[in-house]
Amino acid sequence: MAKKKLGICVMGLGIGYLHAKSYSKMGDVDLYICDIDKEKVKRAEAELEVKRAFGTIEEALESPEVDAVDIALPHDMHRDVALRAAEVGKNIMIEKPIARNLKEADEIIKAARRVGIKLMVAEWQRFAPSIVKAREFIKRGLLGKIFLIQVNQLGLFKVGGWRLSRERMGGGNLIDSGIHAVDALLSLGGDVKLVFSQMGRFVLKEMEGEDTSVTVVRFRNGTIGNLITSWGVSTPGPHAYFTVYGTDGSLWEKLGKDGGLYIRSSKLPELGEEPVKVDLPEVSGFEVECRHFVECILQDREPITGPKEARADLEFVIAAYRSAETGMPVRLPLQEAM
Ligand SMILES: NC(=O)c1ccc[n+]([C@@H]2O[C@H](COP(=O)([O-])OP(=O)(O)OC[C@H]3O[C@@H](n4cnc5c(N)ncnc54)[C@H](O)[C@@H]3O)[C@@H](O)[C@H]2O)c1
């Protein structure tokens, strides 16, 4: 008898379509989908290897064919769907942010722990070759002591639907795509001790949340840094996505023409004085992250973007919102919802 494949149901086919596409290519996965938008379901069925489309989330959760769910739904649905999925013992991959606030996040984390299922946040940046390599260089000590980290995520974004509502989003730009940049900052710099933020809505007047944020950071190890995110920038000036400065060198991810990871290190004299572009594998972060989720389930491993990382990213965002509201620096960890 053929070995049963792992049944994964992707819920929500916005960005979830790319998750579905990744699973669709895997020989050991049966792909299930669920979306209330019939056009999106039709498109996925036409383009991908879909075993079955469920009409409702509840129907998918009740199905014994489904071993795991991939929740790619609006932020205000994350908590309820994840709690229900945990209740029926399904493994969970959930799009970032894990939830809109720490209370919701902790409910999800506790439920997953209680039932003993895998819980992973879909933070593809941790799997992006540039970040993986940069972390490796830092760990090898090639930059010496790190003292300054900058992350910039600038672009023009068209918001609509649930993203217009601060309540449904849990905030604005920072809790949405900005949290990827938060994850990049934390994965490069470690635990954060203090944040001081300023934010505003300058361009996307139709949304309730902020479209732009600036945060100054002090890491627990003493490193300082900053994070700038915006959905309102149509023509960004020259900037790197991330830059890490150490006592023995620097590295950065250049965007656009000649984009990629660059390093200059006095510990690698063979590279010379000029920055050198690093060879990186060309892989899709989505494919690597979806494969990681599958392997964590099949091999009973803990995801590298598990509850701890998901919560740390969200805690940073919540602290930044508090700082912007009060005009005061905010210390981490936040004393709430533990
Ligand atoms: N990793 C990334 O790069 C990335 C990019 C974009 C969005 N996201 C995250 O993905 C999640 C979804 O965002 P999005 O941009 O895809 O949103 P979206 O609005 O484009 O897609 C959400 C989908 O959920 C469906 N849906 C809503 N209610 C439903 C229900 N009751 N049953 C079934 N389907 C339902 C909608 O029809 C829609 O197709 C969010 O958490 C967001 O932050 C991540």
The ligand as an SDF file (V2000), in Angstrom:
LIG
                    3D

 44 48  0  0  0  0  0  0  0  0999 V2000
    5.1310   36.3040    4.0130 N   0  0  0  0  0  0  0  0  0  0  0  0
    4.8230   37.3110    3.2300 C   0  0  0  0  0  0  0  0  0  0  0  0
    5.6490   37.8060    2.4530 O   0  0  0  0  0  0  0  0  0  0  0  0
    3.4160   37.8550    3.2770 C   0  0  0  0  0  0  0  0  0  0  0  0
    2.9530   38.6760    2.2360 C   0  0  0  0  0  0  0  0  0  0  0  0
    1.6280   39.1210    2.3010 C   0  0  0  0  0  0  0  0  0  0  0  0
    0.8230   38.7570    3.3660 C   0  0  0  0  0  0  0  0  0  0  0  0
    1.3120   37.9890    4.3740 N   0  0  0  0  0  0  0  0  0  0  0  0
    0.4600   37.5910    5.5100 C   0  0  0  0  0  0  0  0  0  0  0  0
   -0.4620   36.6120    5.0250 O   0  0  0  0  0  0  0  0  0  0  0  0
   -1.7250   36.7460    5.6730 C   0  0  0  0  0  0  0  0  0  0  0  0
   -2.7840   37.0050    4.6140 C   0  0  0  0  0  0  0  0  0  0  0  0
   -2.4620   38.1930    3.9290 O   0  0  0  0  0  0  0  0  0  0  0  0
   -2.8180   38.3630    2.3670 P   0  0  0  0  0  0  0  0  0  0  0  0
   -2.0570   39.5290    1.8760 O   0  0  0  0  0  0  0  0  0  0  0  0
   -2.6610   37.0830    1.6600 O   0  0  0  0  0  0  0  0  0  0  0  0
   -4.3550   38.7530    2.4940 O   0  0  0  0  0  0  0  0  0  0  0  0
   -5.4290   38.6390    1.3320 P   0  0  0  0  0  0  0  0  0  0  0  0
   -6.5780   39.4610    1.7750 O   0  0  0  0  0  0  0  0  0  0  0  0
   -4.7990   38.8820    0.0210 O   0  0  0  0  0  0  0  0  0  0  0  0
   -5.8230   37.0890    1.3700 O   0  0  0  0  0  0  0  0  0  0  0  0
   -6.5470   36.5290    2.4180 C   0  0  0  0  0  0  0  0  0  0  0  0
   -7.4370   35.4460    1.8320 C   0  0  0  0  0  0  0  0  0  0  0  0
   -8.2080   34.8740    2.8960 O   0  0  0  0  0  0  0  0  0  0  0  0
   -9.4880   34.5760    2.3560 C   0  0  0  0  0  0  0  0  0  0  0  0
  -10.4660   34.4470    3.4300 N   0  0  0  0  0  0  0  0  0  0  0  0
  -10.9710   35.4520    4.2080 C   0  0  0  0  0  0  0  0  0  0  0  0
  -11.8950   34.9380    5.0580 N   0  0  0  0  0  0  0  0  0  0  0  0
  -11.9450   33.6080    4.8250 C   0  0  0  0  0  0  0  0  0  0  0  0
  -12.7080   32.5420    5.3740 C   0  0  0  0  0  0  0  0  0  0  0  0
  -13.6030   32.7290    6.3380 N   0  0  0  0  0  0  0  0  0  0  0  0
  -12.5290   31.3000    4.8770 N   0  0  0  0  0  0  0  0  0  0  0  0
  -11.6220   31.0760    3.8860 C   0  0  0  0  0  0  0  0  0  0  0  0
  -10.8910   32.0480    3.3130 N   0  0  0  0  0  0  0  0  0  0  0  0
  -11.0430   33.2960    3.7850 C   0  0  0  0  0  0  0  0  0  0  0  0
   -9.7750   35.7310    1.4270 C   0  0  0  0  0  0  0  0  0  0  0  0
  -10.7850   35.4170    0.4700 O   0  0  0  0  0  0  0  0  0  0  0  0
   -8.4140   35.9680    0.7890 C   0  0  0  0  0  0  0  0  0  0  0  0
   -8.2440   35.2530   -0.4100 O   0  0  0  0  0  0  0  0  0  0  0  0
   -1.5270   37.8770    6.6770 C   0  0  0  0  0  0  0  0  0  0  0  0
   -1.1390   37.3240    7.9000 O   0  0  0  0  0  0  0  0  0  0  0  0
   -0.4020   38.7010    6.0860 C   0  0  0  0  0  0  0  0  0  0  0  0
    0.3150   39.4690    7.0320 O   0  0  0  0  0  0  0  0  0  0  0  0
    2.5820   37.5240    4.3300 C   0  0  0  0  0  0  0  0  0  0  0  0
  1  2  1  0
  2  3  2  0
  2  4  1  0
  4  5  1  0
  4 44  2  0
  5  6  2  0
  6  7  1  0
  7  8  2  0
  8  9  1  0
  8 44  1  0
  9 10  1  0
  9 42  1  0
 10 11  1  0
 11 12  1  0
 11 40  1  0
 12 13  1  0
 13 14  1  0
 14 15  2  0
 14 16  1  0
 14 17  1  0
 17 18  1  0
 18 19  2  0
 18 20  1  0
 18 21  1  0
 21 22  1  0
 22 23  1  0
 23 24  1  0
 23 38  1  0
 24 25  1  0
 25 26  1  0
 25 36  1  0
 26 27  1  0
 26 35  1  0
 27 28  2  0
 28 29  1  0
 29 30  1  0
 29 35  2  0
 30 31  1  0
 30 32  2  0
 32 33  1  0
 33 34  2  0
 34 35  1  0
 36 37  1  0
 36 38  1  0
 38 39  1  0
 40 41  1  0
 40 42  1  0
 42 43  1  0
M  CHG  2   8   1  16  -1
M  END
$$$$
